[in-house]
Amino acid sequence: MSTTASAATEAAASDRAGASRRQGTFYRGDPGMWSWVLHRITGVLTFFFLFVHVLDTALVRVSPDTYNEVIETYKTPIVNLLEVGLVGAVLFHALNGIRVMLVDFWEKGPKFQKPMLWTILAIWVVVMIPGAFFMMKRTVEVMFGGH
């Protein structure tokens, strides 16, 4: 390739990169990008939960009384809300992980990645609505009275 052609190619690439920067972001907000970001965030949150879970479970051997105190703090409404968030994060991470495997290992995966993303989001909503209801039911009854 001639020097002039390579300079023109570099200039075009630079213009595209400059246009992105002028608009304020390199990414355009494609659903696939947000799926990638959420997959990383939910993975880190799940890892953090597992780390805390191992630590609090280890307390039972060190001091059963302290373990019981810690477990009592988990019965608060705020922790119940965090549990709903944890289930949502784990569910999204699992469903999106299946989608990522299909995109990577199924020959038609890249072609169908957006419809698969919308499908996993629909499944997530269908599972999370009743799941959150049943997880929060006891907390709402305790806080606002009920049977």
Backbone hydrogen bonds, N-H to C=O, Kabsch-Sander energy under -0.5 kcal/mol:
donor,donor_aa,acceptor,acceptor_aa,energy
6,S,2,S,-2.3
7,A,3,T,-2.2
8,A,4,T,-2.1
9,T,5,A,-2.2
10,E,6,S,-2.4
11,A,7,A,-2.3
12,A,8,A,-2.3
13,A,9,T,-2.3
14,S,10,E,-2.4
15,D,11,A,-2.5
16,R,12,A,-2.2
17,A,13,A,-2.4
18,G,14,S,-2.8
19,A,15,D,-2.5
20,S,16,R,-1.9
21,R,17,A,-2.2
22,R,18,G,-2.5
23,Q,19,A,-1.4
24,G,21,R,-1.2
25,T,20,S,-1.1
33,M,30,D,-1.0
34,W,30,D,-1.8
35,S,31,P,-2.3
36,W,32,G,-2.0
37,V,33,M,-2.4
38,L,34,W,-2.9
39,H,35,S,-2.3
40,R,36,W,-1.8
41,I,37,V,-2.5
42,T,38,L,-2.9
43,G,39,H,-1.7
44,V,40,R,-2.2
45,L,41,I,-2.6
46,T,42,T,-2.2
47,F,43,G,-2.2
48,F,44,V,-2.6
49,F,45,L,-2.4
50,L,46,T,-2.5
51,F,47,F,-2.3
52,V,48,F,-2.4
53,H,49,F,-2.9
54,V,50,L,-2.3
55,L,51,F,-2.0
56,D,52,V,-2.9
57,T,53,H,-2.1
58,A,54,V,-1.9
59,L,55,L,-0.9
60,V,57,T,-1.2
61,R,58,A,-1.2
62,V,58,A,-1.1
63,S,59,L,-3.2
67,Y,63,S,-2.4
68,N,64,P,-2.4
69,E,65,D,-2.0
70,V,66,T,-2.5
71,I,67,Y,-2.6
72,E,68,N,-1.9
73,T,69,E,-1.5
74,Y,70,V,-0.9
74,Y,71,I,-0.6
75,K,72,E,-1.5
76,T,73,T,-0.9
80,N,76,T,-2.0
81,L,77,P,-2.2
82,L,78,I,-2.2
83,E,79,V,-2.3
84,V,80,N,-1.8
85,G,81,L,-2.0
86,L,82,L,-2.4
87,V,83,E,-2.7
88,G,84,V,-2.4
89,A,85,G,-2.5
90,V,86,L,-2.9
91,L,87,V,-2.6
92,F,88,G,-2.5
93,H,89,A,-2.6
94,A,90,V,-2.5
95,L,91,L,-2.6
96,N,92,F,-3.1
97,G,93,H,-1.9
98,I,94,A,-1.9
99,R,95,L,-2.0
100,V,96,N,-2.7
101,M,97,G,-2.3
102,L,98,I,-2.3
103,V,99,R,-2.5
104,D,100,V,-2.3
105,F,101,M,-3.0
106,W,102,L,-2.1
107,E,105,F,-0.5
109,G,106,W,-1.9
112,F,108,K,-1.4
112,F,109,G,-0.5
113,Q,110,P,-0.8
116,M,112,F,-2.3
117,L,113,Q,-1.9
118,W,114,K,-2.4
119,T,115,P,-2.0
120,I,116,M,-2.5
121,L,117,L,-2.1
122,A,118,W,-2.0
123,I,119,T,-2.5
124,W,120,I,-2.5
125,V,121,L,-2.3
126,V,122,A,-2.5
127,V,123,I,-2.3
128,M,124,W,-2.9
129,I,125,V,-2.3
131,G,127,V,-1.7
132,A,128,M,-3.4
133,F,129,I,-1.9
134,F,130,P,-2.5
135,M,131,G,-2.2
136,M,132,A,-2.4
137,K,133,F,-1.2
138,R,134,F,-0.5
140,V,136,M,-2.6
141,E,137,K,-2.3
142,V,138,R,-2.5
143,M,139,T,-2.6
144,F,140,V,-2.6
145,G,141,E,-0.8
